[in-house]
Structures are given as C-alpha cells and as structure tokens.
Amino acid sequence: MTDGRIEKRDKSPSESVVMTRSEDYGRDDQLSKEGGDAKVNGLEGNIGLSLDTVVVEENASESNGFPDGGLRAWLIIVGTMAANISTFGYVNTWGTFQAYYENTLLAGTSPSTIAWIGSIQYAALYLPCIIIGRLFDIGYFKSIFATASIVLIVATFLTAECTTYWQFLLCQGIAVGLASGTIFAPTLGVISHWFKKRRGFALGISACGSSIGGTVFPIMFHNLQVSIGFKWTMRVFGFILMFTMGISNLTLRRRLSPVNVTGGMFNFRVFKDPAYSYYTLAGFVAFLGLYTVLTYIDASALSQGVSKSYAFYLVAISNAPSGLGRIVTGVLADRIGPMNIMLPMMAATGVLTFVWPFVHGTTGITVIAVVYGFTSGAYVGQSSAPLITLGDTADVGRRLGMYFTTMAFGALAGLPISGAINDATGSYIPVGIYAGTVVMVAVIFMSYSRYLVIKRWVVESLNASVLCITGLPATTRKQNTD
C-alpha cells in the first residue's frame, strides 16, 4: 500500500483488501473481502477514505450476473417507490400549493415570486445529485440517506408553522428540495445494482411512486385544509413521510462494492462523449419548460372559468396517468430501447404544452391533464435509463449526478421565466408557446444523441464482424490493404 490508496492484490481467491486512512471522510459502508467474497458490511464511520481514489476488485459473483428479480431485488423496488412517493410525489404537488398560496396564504405576492418556491424545490431535487452520486460510487449511502430522510420530515413539519414568504422559501423550497434530492440520487444507483435486463421495467415501477404521491397528496391537501386547516394538513403529510421513508431506510441497500472508481467529484471526460453531452443538453433544455403545465394548470383553469373545487384536483388528475405511462414505457424500453420510446413521448408533451392554454372548459382541460401526465411521466420515468448504459455501473452515480445537476439549472430557471411571461402579458398563451418551444428543442437534441449512439453501435458491430472474419480490427485491416 502506498500514498493512502487501496491496493488490489492479484489472482489469489483468498486475498484481502488492505486499507489505510488518507482523509477523515466518515464512511458508512465498510468493505471487506475474505475468501473472494466482497461484501458491504454497513459499519458506520470505521474507515476514512479520500474522494479522489478508491480501487477495489469486484467479486466475480457480483459481476457475473444481476438478480433481475427475486424477493430481495423487488424489495429494493418497494423501497425506491416509497422514496419516490416522498420526494417526487410530494414535490409534484407544488401546482396545488401554488394555486393555494396565490389565493390564500400569500395572496399579496405575485405568481412569479411564489413560483420561485416551487422552482427552487424542483432544482434542489436534482442539484445534490453530483455530490451524492459520487459518494454512492465510493460506498457512502446509508447514513446520508437516513439523515436526508430526517431533514425532509422535519422541514415538512416546519412548513406547517410558516406564515411569511421567506419562511416558505426556506422550509418548503430549499430544505424539502435538498433533502429530496439527497434521497433521490442514490435510488437510481441502487436499482442499477440489482437489475439489468429488466431495468426499464424496474425503473418504471419505481417511478410509479412519483405518480402515487403526486395523485394522493393534492387530493389530501384539498380536502384536509378545508376540514382541519393548513397546519394540521402539513403535519399529516409529515407523518406520512415518516412511514414511507421508514420503509425506504429498512429495505434499500447496495449490492456491488465500489469498483475501479477513480478521479474526483467531477468526471468531465464523460462530456467528451458527444452522445452523453447532447443527451445532457436535452435534459437541461427540456426542464426549462417541462414543469410549466403541472405548475400552472390549476391557476389557468381558474382563470378560464373552471370551478375552484374541481381545479384543485387537476394536478392529481395529471399525476395519476403518469404512473401508467412510466410502467408501459418501462416495459417497451426493455424491448426497443429507452430513447426510442422517450422521443415520441417528449414530442407529444411539447405539442400538448402548445395546446394547453388554448383549451377551455372542464372537459378539455381534463383531457390535457390526463394525456400530458401520461406522456411527461413516460419521459421523466425513463430519463436515467440511457445514462446507465452509457458507461460502467461502477461510475453510474457520478455519471447520473452530473446529468441531473446540469438539469437542475433548467428546472431552477424554467418556472420563474414562465411566471414572468404570465406577469408581463396577463395570459397563459405566451407561457404555453415558450414552454412548448423549449421542449421541442430538447427533442431535437435528444434525437441527435440517439443518432450518435446508433452510429457508434453500427461502427462497433462492423469492427466486431471484421475481427471475426479476418482476425484484425477494421482499422488495422484498412491500413494493411493500403
């Protein structure tokens, strides 16, 4: 062992991994390797490791197959679904809060100003991913996940006590958002440890938690705040989060030990892959407009004469079919590839965003809510799947983290821009045109990313065919024939 690194001894099946402390980073997963069996033991804080270099040899039994099913693997999906109920499901309720705050608690505050609470919440959901993803890659998971769970629950109880704008911004925007992001980030990495062939389906089932929460929370909010008031409604939400996050903390664990994870917090080399870069750019641009309809559909319906008692249910109505969209596209993604199903769903989302402000009446706005929920849920539910396949599982946390953190800036800017356009024009038509345009631009970028992936696959297949026939790679064969 030298320079504070973990050394890997060669060949012997009974080898052990030797470790030393290099920096005092508390780590919640201790790695051991005895008799060739690499395990994660979950001993809190026993080993300090540098974030710069961790190299551990992967056990053959871990690398040679993914469970892709079985009780333990499906418990992982139960845990991630519960986490998604608590994070995405809760955050996707923001449209209901936006309408309620505009008309009740923050009635004197402009819609664009109120929208900053939701915008920061959406952005903070993705912003921690680059740090948490990297920490997951090197083995830090359980203690961070548990701490974030506590922060999420406490922030929800504190929201019940808020009375001013800055208090809502701090508790519901920043605290809930950052805690949700810290919870969400490692769940994708955990799924990638347990599923491969059925990964799309597993991601779709897991993402249904977002739809369940996004359907149940708005309905509960609308009914409870009338009967028991805002404060006790938020306290009930807090108790629900205690239950769902308890399930997640009891069921989730990683399966693979860290493997050849080198480098620091960032790995900008992944951006040298044009397919990854354009896919990331597509995510950033898409989120400049993706949450606009879900945020403003309640308020726009009220301005179009839809009854207040019905308008508050539109967010729930939109979130419910998104669960079906996530499951259906998850199954199809395993068969035809995630981007092949995401592209038409994203294009349909863009078209519906254009149409949304022109639709009037209860029936029309309900149809938009249902179809938009299905198509947007299909895109969001599979957005991580292409990224998992664009590199090694060992580095999946950092790769996903860089993508979602980049996307966070789109989510941060999107809602205030939409709100500012609405403030300036007094109409939702320019808002729909803006949001629909950026979503369609994102479709173009994703289409080019897909083209680059297909092009790479064709070249690799050609090289493999030439190698089988001639014994030489295609490039070498060409040089030998010149």
C-alpha positions in Angstrom: 0.0 0.0 0.0 1.3 3.4 -0.9 0.0 7.0 -1.0 -3.1 6.3 1.0 -4.6 4.2 -1.8 -6.3 0.9 -1.7 -4.2 -1.7 -3.3 -5.6 -4.7 -5.3 -3.6 -7.9 -4.9 -3.7 -10.2 -7.9 -5.2 -13.6 -8.6 -5.4 -15.2 -5.2 -9.0 -16.2 -4.4 -8.4 -15.8 -0.7 -6.8 -12.3 -0.9 -7.9 -9.5 1.3 -8.2 -5.8 0.6 -5.8 -3.7 2.6 -6.9 -0.2 3.6 -5.5 2.8 5.4 -6.9 6.2 6.3 -6.0 9.0 4.0 -8.6 11.7 4.8 -11.2 11.9 7.6 -14.2 11.3 5.5 -16.7 9.3 7.6 -17.9 6.3 5.6 -21.0 4.3 6.4 -20.1 1.2 4.3 -17.0 -0.8 5.2 -15.7 -3.0 2.5 -14.2 -6.4 3.2 -13.0 -9.2 1.1 -12.5 -12.6 2.5 -12.3 -15.8 0.5 -13.0 -13.9 -2.6 -16.4 -12.6 -1.3 -16.7 -8.8 -1.4 -19.4 -7.5 1.0 -20.7 -4.3 2.2 -21.0 -4.6 6.0 -22.5 -1.2 6.9 -20.2 -0.4 9.9 -20.6 3.3 10.5 -17.6 5.5 10.3 -14.9 2.8 10.7 -12.9 3.8 7.6 -11.9 7.2 6.3 -11.4 7.3 2.5 -10.3 10.0 0.1 -12.8 11.0 -2.5 -10.0 11.1 -5.0 -9.2 7.4 -5.4 -10.9 4.2 -4.4 -9.9 1.0 -6.2 -11.5 -2.3 -5.1 -11.6 -5.5 -7.0 -15.1 -6.7 -7.7 -16.2 -10.1 -6.6 -16.8 -12.4 -9.6 -20.2 -13.4 -8.2 -21.3 -9.8 -8.2 -20.1 -9.0 -11.7 -21.3 -12.2 -13.5 -25.0 -11.6 -13.1 -27.7 -9.3 -11.9 -30.6 -10.8 -9.9 -33.2 -9.1 -12.2 -35.9 -10.4 -9.8 -36.4 -12.3 -6.6 -37.7 -11.2 -3.2 -34.6 -9.1 -2.3 -34.5 -7.3 -5.6 -38.2 -6.5 -5.6 -37.9 -5.2 -2.0 -35.4 -2.7 -3.5 -38.1 -1.5 -5.9 -40.6 -1.2 -3.0 -38.1 0.9 -1.1 -37.3 3.2 -4.1 -41.0 3.5 -4.8 -41.6 4.7 -1.3 -38.7 7.1 -1.7 -40.3 8.5 -4.9 -43.6 8.9 -3.1 -41.8 11.0 -0.5 -39.8 13.1 -2.9 -41.1 13.4 -6.5 -44.6 12.6 -5.5 -44.5 15.3 -2.8 -42.7 17.9 -4.9 -45.0 17.3 -7.9 -47.9 18.5 -5.6 -46.4 22.0 -6.0 -49.1 23.1 -8.5 -51.7 22.7 -5.8 -49.6 24.7 -3.3 -49.0 27.4 -6.0 -52.8 27.9 -6.5 -53.5 27.8 -2.8 -50.8 30.3 -1.9 -51.8 32.7 -4.7 -55.4 32.8 -3.4 -54.9 32.4 0.4 -51.7 32.5 2.4 -49.6 34.6 0.0 -52.4 36.4 -1.8 -50.5 39.7 -2.0 -47.4 38.1 -3.6 -47.1 37.9 -7.4 -47.4 34.4 -9.1 -43.8 34.6 -10.5 -42.4 35.3 -7.0 -44.4 32.5 -5.4 -43.2 30.3 -8.3 -39.6 30.7 -7.0 -40.5 28.4 -4.1 -41.5 25.6 -6.5 -38.7 26.3 -8.9 -36.0 26.1 -6.1 -37.7 22.9 -4.8 -37.6 21.3 -8.3 -34.0 22.4 -8.8 -32.8 21.3 -5.4 -34.3 17.9 -6.1 -31.6 17.4 -8.8 -28.8 19.8 -7.6 -27.2 17.5 -4.9 -27.0 14.6 -7.4 -23.5 15.3 -8.5 -22.2 15.1 -4.9 -24.4 12.3 -3.7 -23.9 10.3 -6.8 -20.1 10.4 -6.3 -20.4 9.4 -2.7 -22.6 6.5 -3.6 -20.0 5.3 -6.1 -17.4 5.0 -3.3 -19.7 3.4 -0.8 -21.4 6.2 1.2 -25.1 5.5 1.3 -27.0 4.5 4.5 -26.1 7.3 6.9 -26.6 10.0 4.3 -29.9 8.6 3.2 -31.1 8.4 6.8 -30.0 12.0 7.6 -31.8 13.3 4.5 -35.0 11.4 5.5 -35.0 13.2 8.9 -34.4 16.6 7.3 -37.3 16.0 4.8 -39.7 15.1 7.6 -38.6 18.0 9.9 -38.9 20.5 7.1 -42.4 19.4 6.3 -43.5 19.8 9.9 -41.8 23.3 9.9 -43.7 24.3 6.8 -46.9 24.0 8.9 -45.6 26.8 11.0 -44.7 29.2 8.2 -46.5 32.4 7.7 -44.3 34.6 5.5 -42.8 34.2 2.0 -39.2 33.8 3.1 -40.2 31.1 5.6 -41.9 29.0 2.9 -39.0 29.6 0.6 -36.5 28.3 3.2 -38.5 25.3 4.5 -40.6 24.1 1.5 -38.3 25.3 -1.2 -34.7 24.8 0.0 -34.9 22.3 2.8 -37.5 19.9 1.3 -35.9 20.2 -2.1 -32.3 19.5 -1.0 -33.4 16.6 1.3 -35.5 15.1 -1.6 -32.5 15.4 -3.9 -30.2 13.7 -1.4 -32.8 10.8 -1.1 -33.5 10.5 -4.9 -29.9 10.5 -6.2 -28.8 7.1 -4.8 -32.0 5.2 -5.5 -31.1 5.1 -9.3 -27.7 3.7 -8.4 -29.3 1.0 -6.2 -31.6 -0.1 -8.9 -28.7 -0.4 -11.3 -27.0 -2.8 -8.9 -30.0 -5.2 -8.9 -31.5 -5.0 -12.4 -30.1 -5.1 -15.9 -32.3 -7.0 -18.4 -35.4 -5.7 -16.7 -34.0 -2.4 -15.7 -36.5 -0.3 -17.8 -39.4 -2.1 -16.2 -37.9 -1.8 -12.7 -37.3 2.0 -13.2 -40.9 2.3 -14.4 -42.4 0.5 -11.4 -40.1 2.5 -9.1 -41.1 5.8 -10.7 -44.8 5.0 -10.1 -44.1 6.2 -6.6 -44.0 9.7 -8.0 -47.4 9.2 -9.6 -48.9 7.8 -6.4 -47.6 10.6 -4.3 -48.5 13.2 -6.9 -52.1 11.9 -7.0 -52.7 11.3 -3.3 -51.0 14.4 -1.8 -53.0 17.0 -3.9 -56.3 15.3 -3.1 -55.5 15.1 0.6 -54.3 18.7 0.7 -57.5 20.0 -0.9 -59.8 18.1 1.4 -57.8 18.3 4.7 -57.0 22.0 4.5 -60.8 22.7 4.4 -61.6 20.4 7.3 -58.6 20.6 9.6 -56.7 23.7 8.3 -53.3 24.2 6.6 -51.1 23.5 9.7 -52.6 20.1 10.5 -52.6 19.2 6.8 -48.9 19.6 6.7 -48.4 17.7 9.9 -50.4 14.8 8.4 -48.0 14.9 5.4 -45.1 14.8 7.8 -46.5 11.6 9.5 -47.0 10.0 6.0 -43.4 10.8 5.1 -42.2 9.2 8.4 -43.9 6.0 7.3 -42.8 5.9 3.6 -39.2 6.9 4.4 -39.1 4.3 7.2 -39.9 1.7 4.5 -37.1 3.0 2.3 -34.5 3.0 5.0 -35.3 -0.5 6.0 -35.3 -2.1 2.5 -32.7 -0.3 0.5 -29.1 -1.4 0.3 -26.4 -1.6 -2.4 -25.3 -5.0 -3.8 -22.0 -4.2 -5.5 -18.8 -3.0 -3.9 -17.0 0.1 -5.4 -15.0 -1.0 -8.4 -12.2 0.9 -10.0 -13.8 4.3 -9.2 -11.0 6.8 -9.8 -10.9 10.6 -10.1 -12.5 13.3 -8.0 -16.0 14.6 -7.6 -16.3 15.5 -11.3 -15.5 13.5 -14.3 -15.6 16.0 -17.2 -14.2 13.3 -19.5 -17.8 12.0 -20.0 -18.6 15.1 -21.9 -16.1 14.1 -24.5 -18.7 11.6 -25.5 -21.0 13.6 -27.8 -24.0 11.3 -27.2 -23.8 12.0 -23.4 -23.3 15.7 -23.9 -26.3 16.1 -26.3 -28.4 14.0 -24.0 -27.5 16.1 -21.0 -28.2 19.3 -23.0 -31.6 17.9 -24.0 -32.4 17.3 -20.3 -31.4 20.9 -19.4 -33.5 22.5 -22.2 -36.5 20.2 -21.5 -36.7 21.2 -17.9 -36.9 24.9 -18.8 -40.5 24.1 -19.8 -41.4 20.6 -18.6 -43.0 21.6 -15.2 -44.8 24.6 -16.5 -48.1 22.9 -17.3 -48.1 20.9 -14.0 -47.5 24.1 -12.0 -49.9 26.5 -13.7 -52.7 24.1 -14.8 -54.7 24.8 -11.6 -54.4 28.6 -11.8 -55.0 28.7 -15.6 -58.2 26.6 -15.2 -59.5 29.0 -12.6 -58.9 31.9 -15.0 -60.8 30.0 -17.7 -63.9 29.6 -15.5 -63.4 26.1 -14.2 -64.8 25.8 -10.7 -62.4 26.2 -7.8 -63.5 22.9 -6.3 -62.5 21.0 -9.5 -59.4 23.0 -10.5 -57.6 21.9 -7.4 -57.9 18.2 -8.5 -56.2 18.8 -11.9 -52.7 18.2 -10.6 -53.8 14.8 -9.1 -55.7 14.0 -12.3 -52.5 14.7 -14.3 -50.2 12.7 -12.0 -52.4 9.6 -11.9 -52.0 8.5 -15.6 -48.2 9.3 -15.4 -47.9 6.1 -13.4 -49.3 4.1 -16.2 -47.1 5.9 -18.7 -44.0 5.0 -16.6 -44.9 1.3 -16.4 -45.9 1.0 -20.1 -42.8 2.8 -21.4 -40.6 0.8 -18.9 -41.7 -2.4 -20.5 -41.3 -1.1 -24.0 -37.9 0.4 -23.2 -36.6 -3.1 -22.3 -37.7 -4.3 -25.7 -37.0 -1.4 -28.1 -34.6 0.9 -26.1 -35.4 3.8 -23.8 -34.7 6.6 -26.2 -36.9 5.1 -28.9 -39.9 5.4 -26.6 -38.8 8.6 -24.8 -38.6 10.7 -28.1 -42.2 10.3 -29.2 -43.4 10.8 -25.6 -41.4 14.0 -25.3 -42.6 15.3 -28.7 -46.2 14.7 -27.6 -45.5 16.6 -24.4 -44.3 19.5 -26.4 -47.4 19.5 -28.6 -49.7 19.3 -25.5 -47.9 22.2 -23.9 -48.6 24.4 -27.0 -52.3 23.3 -26.9 -52.9 23.7 -23.2 -53.6 27.5 -22.9 -56.0 27.4 -25.9 -58.2 24.7 -24.3 -61.3 25.9 -22.3 -63.9 24.2 -20.2 -63.7 21.4 -17.7 -63.7 18.5 -20.3 -60.9 20.0 -22.4 -58.6 20.9 -19.6 -59.1 17.4 -18.1 -58.2 15.7 -21.3 -55.0 17.8 -21.5 -54.2 16.9 -17.8 -54.6 13.2 -18.4 -52.7 12.9 -21.7 -49.9 15.3 -20.5 -49.5 13.3 -17.3 -49.1 10.1 -19.4 -46.5 11.5 -21.9 -44.5 13.6 -19.4 -44.4 10.7 -16.9 -43.1 8.4 -19.6 -40.2 10.7 -20.4 -39.2 11.5 -16.8 -39.6 7.9 -15.7 -37.0 6.7 -18.2 -34.7 9.7 -18.3 -32.0 7.9 -16.4 -32.1 4.7 -18.3 -29.9 5.8 -21.3 -27.3 7.3 -19.0 -26.9 4.0 -17.1 -25.9 2.2 -20.3 -23.5 5.0 -21.5 -20.8 3.8 -19.2 -19.8 1.3 -16.4 -22.0 0.5 -13.4 -19.1 1.4 -11.1 -19.3 5.0 -12.1 -23.1 5.3 -12.6 -23.6 7.5 -9.5 -21.2 10.2 -10.7 -22.5 10.0 -14.3 -26.1 10.3 -13.3 -25.2 13.0 -10.8 -23.6 15.3 -13.4 -26.6 14.9 -15.7 -29.2 15.7 -13.0 -27.2 18.6 -11.6 -27.0 20.1 -15.0 -30.7 19.5 -15.4 -31.4 21.3 -12.1 -30.4 24.7 -13.6 -33.1 24.2 -16.2 -35.7 23.4 -13.5 -34.5 26.4 -11.5 -34.9 28.9 -14.3 -38.0 27.4 -16.0 -40.9 28.3 -13.7 -39.7 31.9 -12.9 -39.4 32.5 -16.7 -42.9 31.1 -17.2 -44.2 33.2 -14.3 -42.5 36.4 -15.6 -44.1 35.9 -19.0 -47.5 35.5 -17.4 -47.0 38.6 -15.2 -45.9 40.7 -18.2 -48.7 39.5 -20.6 -51.5 38.6 -18.3 -52.1 35.5 -20.4 -51.1 31.8 -20.4 -50.9 31.6 -24.2 -47.3 33.1 -24.4 -46.4 30.8 -21.5 -47.5 27.7 -23.4 -45.7 28.9 -26.5 -42.5 29.4 -24.6 -42.6 26.1 -22.7 -43.7 24.1 -25.8 -40.9 25.6 -27.8 -38.1 24.6 -25.4 -39.5 21.1 -25.0 -39.4 20.7 -28.8 -35.9 22.0 -29.0 -35.0 19.3 -26.4 -36.5 16.7 -28.7 -34.0 17.8 -31.4 -31.0 17.5 -29.1 -32.1 14.0 -27.9 -32.7 12.9 -31.4 -29.1 13.8 -32.3 -27.9 11.9 -29.2 -29.8 8.9 -30.3 -28.3 9.2 -33.8 -24.8 9.2 -32.3 -25.5 6.2 -30.2 -26.8 4.2 -33.2 -23.8 5.3 -35.3 -21.4 4.1 -32.6 -23.2 0.8 -32.3 -23.0 0.3 -36.1 -19.3 1.0 -36.2 -18.7 -1.3 -33.2 -20.7 -4.1 -34.8 -18.8 -3.7 -38.1 -15.5 -3.9 -36.3 -16.6 -7.0 -34.5 -17.7 -8.6 -37.7 -14.4 -7.8 -39.5 -12.5 -9.1 -36.5 -14.4 -12.4 -36.6 -13.7 -12.8 -40.3 -10.2 -11.5 -40.7 -8.7 -11.7 -37.2 -7.9 -8.0 -37.5 -9.8 -4.9 -36.4 -11.3 -2.9 -39.3 -8.9 0.0 -38.9 -5.9 -2.4 -39.0 -7.2 -4.2 -42.0 -7.6 -1.0 -43.9 -4.0 0.0 -43.1 -2.7 -3.4 -44.3 -4.5 -3.1 -47.6 -3.2 0.4 -48.4 
